[in-house]
Amino acid sequence: MSRKSNICPPQIPELPSSGADRMRAASLSAELKMLLNELLQRNLNNAVKLAIEAAQGRGELVEHFAELGRRYGGRTDTRPRRRKAAAFRVIPGGLS
């Protein structure tokens, strides 16, 4: 016995009909774009600052990874690594 659920499609917003609605939507869109650009620039500035500090051997990233090393240093994976090329090989009889 199968039941079909009544799935309603999402409501598609109507386009602004009046000039004032269009101006309000355009203004909101411009404001959101400015906020997005500001956040992207702030994130980029923070990333560059962290990278410069880490390159100099100081800063939050260095402290964070040093703490991880102190906390988990003895329990990390110490198996010898294989070259990637050695990991991939042709299986005889496989697809050609």
ZADO-1210 file (C-alpha; in nm, 4 decimals, padded with zeros to 6 digits):
<atoms>
<atom x="00.0000" y="00.0000" z="00.0000" code="MET" pos="1"/>
<atom x="00.1722" y="00.3162" z="-00.1135" code="SER" pos="2"/>
<atom x="00.0852" y="00.6597" z="00.0030" code="ARG" pos="3"/>
<atom x="00.1532" y="00.9634" z="-00.2040" code="LYS" pos="4"/>
<atom x="00.2367" y="01.2695" z="-00.0058" code="SER" pos="5"/>
<atom x="00.1092" y="01.5985" z="-00.1290" code="ASN" pos="6"/>
<atom x="00.4257" y="01.7896" z="-00.2006" code="ILE" pos="7"/>
<atom x="00.3765" y="02.1593" z="-00.2446" code="CYS" pos="8"/>
<atom x="00.6269" y="02.3427" z="-00.4614" code="PRO" pos="9"/>
<atom x="00.8047" y="02.6339" z="-00.2943" code="PRO" pos="10"/>
<atom x="00.6419" y="02.9704" z="-00.3272" code="GLN" pos="11"/>
<atom x="00.8193" y="03.1761" z="-00.5896" code="ILE" pos="12"/>
<atom x="00.8412" y="03.5376" z="-00.4801" code="PRO" pos="13"/>
<atom x="00.6720" y="03.7798" z="-00.7114" code="GLU" pos="14"/>
<atom x="00.8778" y="04.0420" z="-00.8852" code="LEU" pos="15"/>
<atom x="00.8383" y="04.3889" z="-00.7388" code="PRO" pos="16"/>
<atom x="00.5639" y="04.5610" z="-00.9297" code="SER" pos="17"/>
<atom x="00.6060" y="04.9218" z="-00.8307" code="SER" pos="18"/>
<atom x="00.9058" y="05.1426" z="-00.8823" code="GLY" pos="19"/>
<atom x="00.9406" y="05.1921" z="-00.5069" code="ALA" pos="20"/>
<atom x="00.9559" y="04.8155" z="-00.4498" code="ASP" pos="21"/>
<atom x="01.2211" y="04.7801" z="-00.7192" code="ARG" pos="22"/>
<atom x="01.4250" y="05.0634" z="-00.5683" code="MET" pos="23"/>
<atom x="01.3981" y="04.9071" z="-00.2210" code="ARG" pos="24"/>
<atom x="01.5083" y="04.5676" z="-00.3575" code="ALA" pos="25"/>
<atom x="01.7993" y="04.7245" z="-00.5476" code="ALA" pos="26"/>
<atom x="01.9047" y="04.9183" z="-00.2382" code="SER" pos="27"/>
<atom x="01.8945" y="04.6056" z="-00.0222" code="LEU" pos="28"/>
<atom x="02.0912" y="04.4122" z="-00.2831" code="SER" pos="29"/>
<atom x="02.3581" y="04.6839" z="-00.3008" code="ALA" pos="30"/>
<atom x="02.3833" y="04.6938" z="00.0797" code="GLU" pos="31"/>
<atom x="02.4238" y="04.3157" z="00.0979" code="LEU" pos="32"/>
<atom x="02.6942" y="04.3248" z="-00.1708" code="LYS" pos="33"/>
<atom x="02.8833" y="04.5901" z="00.0264" code="MET" pos="34"/>
<atom x="02.8606" y="04.3794" z="00.3440" code="LEU" pos="35"/>
<atom x="02.9815" y="04.0732" z="00.1542" code="LEU" pos="36"/>
<atom x="03.2799" y="04.2613" z="00.0125" code="ASN" pos="37"/>
<atom x="03.3646" y="04.3958" z="00.3588" code="GLU" pos="38"/>
<atom x="03.3545" y="04.0466" z="00.5114" code="LEU" pos="39"/>
<atom x="03.5622" y="03.8976" z="00.2292" code="LEU" pos="40"/>
<atom x="03.8238" y="04.1721" z="00.2684" code="GLN" pos="41"/>
<atom x="03.8332" y="04.1234" z="00.6465" code="ARG" pos="42"/>
<atom x="03.8801" y="03.7474" z="00.6044" code="ASN" pos="43"/>
<atom x="04.1561" y="03.8017" z="00.3483" code="LEU" pos="44"/>
<atom x="04.3343" y="04.0488" z="00.5763" code="ASN" pos="45"/>
<atom x="04.3152" y="03.8040" z="00.8685" code="ASN" pos="46"/>
<atom x="04.4465" y="03.5170" z="00.6552" code="ALA" pos="47"/>
<atom x="04.7412" y="03.7250" z="00.5335" code="VAL" pos="48"/>
<atom x="04.8191" y="03.8375" z="00.8899" code="LYS" pos="49"/>
<atom x="04.8142" y="03.4779" z="01.0161" code="LEU" pos="50"/>
<atom x="05.0340" y="03.3602" z="00.7285" code="ALA" pos="51"/>
<atom x="05.2911" y="03.6356" z="00.7894" code="ILE" pos="52"/>
<atom x="05.3019" y="03.5587" z="01.1627" code="GLU" pos="53"/>
<atom x="05.3373" y="03.1847" z="01.0966" code="ALA" pos="54"/>
<atom x="05.6187" y="03.2477" z="00.8485" code="ALA" pos="55"/>
<atom x="05.8005" y="03.4388" z="01.1231" code="GLN" pos="56"/>
<atom x="05.7489" y="03.1507" z="01.3670" code="GLY" pos="57"/>
<atom x="05.5025" y="03.3252" z="01.5947" code="ARG" pos="58"/>
<atom x="05.1328" y="03.3932" z="01.6233" code="GLY" pos="59"/>
<atom x="04.8089" y="03.2058" z="01.6770" code="GLU" pos="60"/>
<atom x="04.8683" y="02.9332" z="01.4185" code="LEU" pos="61"/>
<atom x="05.2118" y="02.8440" z="01.5536" code="VAL" pos="62"/>
<atom x="05.0773" y="02.8332" z="01.9096" code="GLU" pos="63"/>
<atom x="04.7795" y="02.6232" z="01.8034" code="HIS" pos="64"/>
<atom x="04.9875" y="02.3613" z="01.6233" code="PHE" pos="65"/>
<atom x="05.2455" y="02.3578" z="01.9021" code="ALA" pos="66"/>
<atom x="04.9645" y="02.2802" z="02.1474" code="GLU" pos="67"/>
<atom x="04.8372" y="02.0032" z="01.9198" code="LEU" pos="68"/>
<atom x="05.1900" y="01.8620" z="01.9066" code="GLY" pos="69"/>
<atom x="05.2169" y="01.8675" z="02.2849" code="ARG" pos="70"/>
<atom x="04.8751" y="01.7108" z="02.3273" code="ARG" pos="71"/>
<atom x="04.8844" y="01.4434" z="02.0560" code="TYR" pos="72"/>
<atom x="05.2535" y="01.4209" z="01.9636" code="GLY" pos="73"/>
<atom x="05.3101" y="01.0689" z="02.0964" code="GLY" pos="74"/>
<atom x="04.9930" y="00.9344" z="01.9416" code="ARG" pos="75"/>
<atom x="05.0376" y="01.0520" z="01.5858" code="THR" pos="76"/>
<atom x="05.0737" y="00.8209" z="01.2923" code="ASP" pos="77"/>
<atom x="05.4410" y="00.7206" z="01.2729" code="THR" pos="78"/>
<atom x="05.4220" y="00.4611" z="00.9959" code="ARG" pos="79"/>
<atom x="05.6679" y="00.5180" z="00.7132" code="PRO" pos="80"/>
<atom x="05.5019" y="00.6730" z="00.4126" code="ARG" pos="81"/>
<atom x="05.5074" y="00.5234" z="00.0650" code="ARG" pos="82"/>
<atom x="05.5472" y="00.7249" z="-00.2475" code="ARG" pos="83"/>
<atom x="05.2162" y="00.7882" z="-00.4215" code="LYS" pos="84"/>
<atom x="05.3494" y="00.6390" z="-00.7438" code="ALA" pos="85"/>
<atom x="05.4138" y="00.3106" z="-00.5620" code="ALA" pos="86"/>
<atom x="05.0583" y="00.3088" z="-00.4297" code="ALA" pos="87"/>
<atom x="04.9076" y="00.3060" z="-00.7802" code="PHE" pos="88"/>
<atom x="04.9762" y="00.0093" z="-01.0010" code="ARG" pos="89"/>
<atom x="04.8186" y="-00.1634" z="-01.2977" code="VAL" pos="90"/>
<atom x="04.6039" y="-00.4608" z="-01.2100" code="ILE" pos="91"/>
<atom x="04.6465" y="-00.7380" z="-01.4706" code="PRO" pos="92"/>
<atom x="04.3182" y="-00.8162" z="-01.6429" code="GLY" pos="93"/>
<atom x="04.1654" y="-00.4840" z="-01.5494" code="GLY" pos="94"/>
<atom x="04.0007" y="-00.2400" z="-01.7850" code="LEU" pos="95"/>
<atom x="04.2368" y="-00.1000" z="-02.0434" code="SER" pos="96"/>
</atoms>
